Amino acid sequence: MDKEERIKKEVLRLRRIYKNLSDRDYKTSIKLIDNVAFMTVTLEDMIVKINEEQMTTTVVNASQQFVKTNPLIDAYNKMYANFLKGISQLQSLIPTEERNQPDSKDDFVDFIKNKK
């Protein structure tokens, strides 16, 4: 599956998760969802590249030679920080009472509810 298809799949997954937001909050979340989906797929690709490459690179500058962290790792760390901010912003759109509710699809929670 190419990157665009993977991003579209992630967008659909995230939109399903946040579909129960109020209309105003859902409309607010759409661009954020698109960006988080892009970052999710890009971070996955970066992980693959980082695992394939060396963690450090040797840089030659005139007569000097030194070891430097792979620039891809720095890019990954920056994007991951932004990804976490995006996820946090999405989570903040969910009303507090819903955030504290257990997932109704949880078999254990259903079992406990039925025992009462």
C-alpha positions in Angstrom: 0.0 0.0 0.0 1.4 3.4 -0.9 1.8 6.3 1.5 -1.3 8.2 0.4 -3.5 5.1 0.8 -2.0 4.5 4.3 -2.7 8.1 5.3 -6.3 7.9 4.0 -6.8 4.7 6.0 -5.5 6.3 9.1 -7.7 9.4 8.6 -10.7 7.1 8.4 -9.7 5.3 11.5 -9.2 8.5 13.5 -12.4 10.1 12.1 -14.3 7.0 13.4 -12.8 7.5 16.8 -13.8 11.2 17.0 -17.1 11.0 15.1 -19.1 11.5 18.3 -17.8 14.9 19.0 -20.1 17.9 18.7 -20.4 19.3 15.2 -18.3 22.3 16.1 -15.5 20.2 17.7 -15.6 17.6 14.9 -15.2 20.3 12.3 -12.3 21.7 14.3 -10.7 18.3 14.6 -10.7 17.5 10.8 -7.4 19.3 9.9 -5.8 18.1 13.1 -6.9 14.5 12.3 -5.4 14.9 8.8 -2.1 16.1 10.2 -1.9 13.4 12.9 -2.6 10.8 10.2 0.2 12.1 8.0 2.6 12.1 11.0 1.6 8.6 12.0 2.4 7.2 8.6 5.5 9.3 8.2 6.8 8.2 11.6 6.2 4.6 10.7 8.3 5.1 7.5 11.0 6.9 9.5 11.3 4.0 11.9 11.9 1.6 9.1 14.6 3.8 7.6 16.2 4.3 11.0 16.3 0.6 11.6 17.9 0.0 8.1 20.6 2.7 8.5 23.3 3.4 11.1 22.5 5.4 14.2 25.5 7.6 13.5 27.2 8.9 10.4 30.8 9.9 9.8 31.1 13.5 8.6 34.3 14.7 6.9 34.9 18.5 7.1 38.1 19.5 5.4 40.8 17.7 7.4 38.5 16.8 10.3 36.4 13.7 10.6 33.8 13.2 13.3 30.8 11.0 14.2 27.4 12.6 14.2 23.9 11.4 15.0 21.9 10.4 11.9 19.9 13.4 10.9 16.8 11.2 10.4 16.8 10.5 14.2 16.6 14.3 14.9 13.8 14.7 12.3 12.0 11.7 13.9 12.2 13.1 17.4 10.9 16.5 16.3 8.0 15.0 14.4 7.2 12.6 17.3 7.0 15.6 19.7 4.5 17.3 17.3 2.6 14.1 16.9 2.2 13.8 20.7 0.9 17.4 20.8 -1.6 16.6 18.1 -2.9 13.5 19.9 -3.1 15.5 23.1 -5.2 18.2 21.3 -7.5 15.6 19.8 -8.0 14.0 23.2 -8.8 17.4 24.8 -11.8 17.7 22.4 -13.4 14.7 24.0 -15.6 15.7 26.9 -14.1 14.8 30.3 -16.9 12.4 31.3 -16.4 10.5 28.0 -12.7 10.3 28.5 -13.1 8.6 31.9 -15.7 6.1 30.6 -14.3 2.6 29.9 -14.7 1.4 26.3 -18.1 -0.4 26.0 -16.5 -2.9 23.6 -14.3 -4.2 26.5 -15.4 -7.8 27.3 -14.2 -7.5 30.9 -16.2 -4.3 31.5 -19.3 -6.0 29.9 -18.7 -9.0 32.2 -18.6 -6.9 35.3 -21.6 -4.8 34.3 -23.6 -8.0 33.7 -22.6 -9.4 37.1 -24.2 -6.5 39.0 
